[in-house]
Amino acid sequence: MSLLAVVRRDPRVLGYARSRWTLSMIREECDWLNLRTDGGLGQVLERLGIHYKRGQDYLHSPDRHYQEKVSLIQLAHLRAWYDPERYVLVYLDEITYGRQPRVSYDYAAAGSPTPQARRSYQSDTQFRGVGALNAVTGQVTYRQHSHITLRHLSDFFAALRSDYPHAELLYVALDNWPIHFHPDVLVRLQPQNFPFPPRLPASWPSQPSSAAVVDTLPIQLLCLPTYASWLNPIEKLWRSLRQDVLHLHRLANDWPLLKQEVLDFMHTFTYASPDLLRYVGLLSD
């Protein structure tokens, strides 16, 4: 077994009572190397590009319908790509940001104080945004409110439809937040077909309330696999928003202006943006 194959495996699988490899364990397992010291093995690993690296949190989707859900979204993407006059695919998601700046990196002279996230004495007021990224053009529909209510989400779908008035069908790929599938939201859309129905709170009503707006917007919801944020490319747009606007911002004492800067940033993607598609990984040169 090669060195790389060894370090990629759980040591317990090979009979070691440890969760991580040590140099001595690797030498013992790879006795064919004929190395007598850990230092010698370290030099070999260095030449092979195998390093002692810090780990990172990792969670793979536990969704047993993972591949089927991905395939449905891929099919919608193909339809939108080859027949964009009839079909549109967008990826929808929400973001929360606050008054206080996020701590991050910035340039500073050696020996000088580190960059500071200048906080306000006021509480960290929160604001919520909801956006939908066109998977073919890069156009973004965005709205923001102090809270995303059922009516706000319902109205967002109407705004989405107004951005694509001639589309025969809009596919919306989104995560499994229950509010996306509340009866007051779904009643605004055409009848839905969920091959793998999302889980909703047992206490929720099965019928929309009298306050819900009834319509037949030509929108079909596509559920992303659970706990699979990497499949939603708009997450990278939120990353860009944080990098360009929210990290170390200096507007903690001007909450209205900060909210406007977020809005201005998002409005730069009101029209088609190939650069955004490249950034989020939906377009390659």
C-alpha positions in Angstrom: 0.0 0.0 0.0 1.4 3.4 -1.0 2.2 6.1 1.6 -0.6 8.3 0.4 -3.1 5.4 0.6 -2.0 4.8 4.1 -2.4 8.3 5.5 -5.8 8.6 3.8 -7.2 5.7 5.8 -8.4 5.6 9.4 -5.6 4.1 11.5 -8.1 1.9 13.4 -9.0 0.2 10.1 -5.4 -1.0 10.0 -5.3 -2.1 13.6 -4.0 1.0 15.4 -5.7 2.3 18.6 -5.4 6.0 17.5 -7.6 8.4 15.5 -4.6 10.0 13.7 -1.4 8.9 12.2 2.0 9.4 13.8 5.3 9.1 12.0 6.3 6.0 14.0 2.9 4.3 13.0 3.5 5.2 9.4 7.0 3.7 9.5 5.6 0.5 11.1 2.8 0.2 8.5 5.2 1.0 5.6 8.1 -1.2 6.7 9.0 -1.7 3.1 10.5 1.8 3.2 13.3 0.5 5.5 13.5 3.7 7.4 15.0 3.7 10.9 14.0 7.2 12.1 10.9 9.4 12.1 13.1 12.3 10.8 14.0 10.2 7.7 10.3 9.5 7.1 9.5 13.2 7.5 11.9 14.0 4.7 10.3 11.3 2.4 6.9 12.7 3.1 8.1 16.2 2.3 9.5 15.1 -1.0 6.1 13.4 -1.8 4.1 16.5 -1.0 2.5 14.9 2.1 2.3 17.4 4.9 1.0 17.5 8.5 -2.1 19.7 7.9 -4.7 21.2 10.2 -8.1 19.6 9.7 -11.4 21.3 9.0 -15.0 20.7 9.9 -16.8 18.4 7.5 -20.3 17.1 7.2 -21.5 15.2 4.2 -25.2 15.3 3.4 -27.0 12.4 5.1 -29.9 12.6 2.6 -30.6 9.2 1.2 -32.1 10.8 -1.9 -29.0 12.9 -2.5 -28.2 11.8 -6.0 -31.8 11.8 -7.2 -32.3 15.4 -6.0 -29.0 16.5 -7.6 -30.1 14.8 -10.9 -33.4 16.7 -10.9 -31.6 20.0 -10.5 -29.1 19.1 -13.2 -32.0 18.3 -15.6 -33.5 21.7 -14.9 -30.1 23.3 -15.6 -29.9 21.6 -18.9 -33.4 22.8 -19.9 -32.6 26.4 -18.9 -29.3 26.2 -20.8 -30.6 24.9 -24.0 -34.0 26.6 -24.0 -33.6 29.8 -22.0 -36.7 31.4 -23.5 -38.9 28.8 -21.9 -37.0 27.7 -18.8 -35.2 29.4 -16.0 -33.2 27.9 -13.1 -32.3 30.0 -10.1 -30.7 29.1 -6.8 -32.4 30.7 -3.8 -31.0 31.3 -0.4 -31.2 33.7 2.6 -28.5 35.6 4.4 -28.4 37.3 7.8 -26.1 40.1 8.6 -25.7 42.5 11.6 -24.8 46.0 12.6 -21.5 45.0 14.1 -18.5 44.4 11.7 -17.1 41.0 11.1 -13.5 40.4 12.2 -11.2 39.6 9.3 -7.8 40.4 7.7 -6.6 43.7 6.3 -3.3 45.4 5.6 -1.4 47.1 8.4 2.2 48.2 8.9 4.5 45.8 10.8 4.6 46.7 14.5 1.4 48.8 14.3 -1.9 47.9 15.9 -3.8 45.1 14.1 -6.9 46.1 12.0 -9.8 46.7 14.3 -13.5 45.8 13.9 -14.9 49.0 15.3 -18.1 48.0 17.1 -21.0 50.1 18.1 -22.3 50.3 21.7 -25.7 49.5 20.3 -27.0 46.0 20.1 -26.1 43.9 17.1 -29.3 44.5 15.1 -29.9 41.8 12.5 -31.2 42.1 8.9 -32.2 39.3 6.5 -31.8 39.1 2.7 -33.3 36.7 0.2 -31.7 36.2 -3.2 -32.1 34.1 -6.3 -29.2 33.5 -8.7 -29.9 32.7 -12.3 -27.8 29.6 -13.1 -27.4 30.5 -16.8 -27.0 34.3 -16.9 -25.8 35.3 -13.4 -28.7 37.7 -12.9 -29.7 38.1 -9.2 -33.1 39.0 -7.7 -32.7 40.3 -4.2 -34.8 41.7 -1.4 -34.1 42.4 2.3 -36.2 42.9 5.4 -35.8 42.9 9.2 -37.3 39.4 9.1 -38.2 37.1 6.2 -41.9 36.4 6.9 -44.3 34.1 5.0 -45.6 37.1 3.1 -42.1 38.4 2.3 -41.2 35.1 0.8 -44.5 34.9 -1.1 -43.9 38.4 -2.5 -40.3 37.4 -3.4 -41.6 34.7 -5.7 -43.9 37.2 -7.3 -40.9 39.5 -7.8 -39.0 36.6 -9.3 -41.7 36.0 -11.7 -41.8 39.7 -12.8 -38.0 39.4 -13.6 -38.8 36.6 -16.0 -42.3 37.4 -17.4 -41.9 35.4 -20.5 -40.6 32.2 -19.0 -42.9 29.1 -19.2 -41.5 27.7 -16.1 -39.1 28.9 -13.4 -37.2 26.2 -11.4 -36.1 27.3 -8.0 -33.5 25.2 -6.2 -33.5 25.9 -2.5 -32.6 24.3 0.8 -35.0 22.6 3.2 -35.9 25.5 5.5 -39.6 24.7 6.3 -40.8 28.2 5.6 -40.1 27.6 1.9 -42.8 25.0 1.9 -45.4 26.6 4.2 -49.0 26.4 2.7 -49.2 30.3 2.7 -46.1 30.3 0.4 -47.1 27.3 -1.8 -50.6 28.7 -2.5 -48.9 31.5 -4.4 -47.3 29.0 -6.8 -48.5 26.5 -9.4 -49.2 23.0 -7.9 -46.0 21.5 -6.7 -44.5 18.1 -7.4 -42.2 16.9 -4.7 -40.8 13.4 -5.4 -39.2 13.6 -2.0 -41.5 15.8 0.2 -39.7 18.1 2.7 -40.3 17.6 6.4 -42.6 20.2 7.9 -43.4 20.8 11.6 -46.3 18.6 12.7 -48.0 21.7 14.3 -48.3 23.5 10.9 -51.7 23.7 9.2 -52.2 21.8 6.0 -54.2 24.6 4.4 -53.2 28.2 3.8 -54.5 31.0 6.0 -57.1 33.5 4.9 -54.3 36.1 4.7 -52.4 34.2 2.1 -52.2 35.5 -1.5 -53.5 32.9 -4.0 -51.9 32.7 -7.4 -50.5 30.2 -9.9 -47.1 31.5 -10.5 -45.2 29.2 -12.9 -42.6 28.3 -10.3 -41.5 24.7 -9.5 -39.5 24.2 -6.3 -36.5 21.8 -6.3 -35.3 20.7 -3.0 -31.5 20.5 -2.5 -30.2 17.6 -0.5 -30.2 18.2 3.2 -27.0 19.7 4.7 -25.4 20.2 1.3 -24.7 24.0 1.2 -21.9 23.4 -1.3 -24.5 22.6 -3.9 -26.0 26.1 -3.7 -23.7 28.5 -5.6 -25.4 31.6 -4.3 -23.6 30.8 -1.0 -20.4 32.1 -2.8 -22.2 35.4 -3.6 -22.9 35.7 0.2 -19.2 35.1 0.7 -18.3 37.9 -1.7 -20.8 40.2 0.1 -19.1 39.5 3.4 -15.6 40.0 2.0 -16.4 43.3 0.2 -18.9 45.0 2.5 -19.3 43.4 5.9 -15.8 42.4 7.0 -14.2 45.2 9.1 -16.8 47.8 7.9 -16.9 51.2 9.6 -20.6 51.7 9.7 -21.6 50.2 13.0 -23.0 53.5 14.1 -24.8 54.2 10.8 -27.1 51.2 10.4 -29.3 52.6 7.6 -26.2 53.4 5.5 -24.8 49.9 6.0 -28.1 48.3 4.9 -28.0 50.6 1.8 -24.4 49.5 1.0 -25.5 45.9 1.1 -28.4 46.7 -1.2 -26.1 48.6 -3.6 -23.7 45.7 -3.7 -26.5 43.3 -4.5 -28.0 45.6 -7.1 -24.7 45.4 -9.2 -26.0 41.9 -10.2 -29.4 43.0 -11.3 -28.4 42.1 -14.9 -26.6 39.2 -16.4 -23.1 38.8 -15.0 -20.7 36.2 -16.6 -18.1 37.2 -14.0 -20.4 36.3 -11.2 -21.1 32.9 -12.8 -17.4 32.2 -13.0 -16.9 33.3 -9.4 -19.6 30.9 -8.1 -18.4 28.1 -10.3 -21.2 27.9 -12.8 -19.2 29.0 -15.8 -15.7 28.1 -16.9 -13.6 29.6 -19.7 
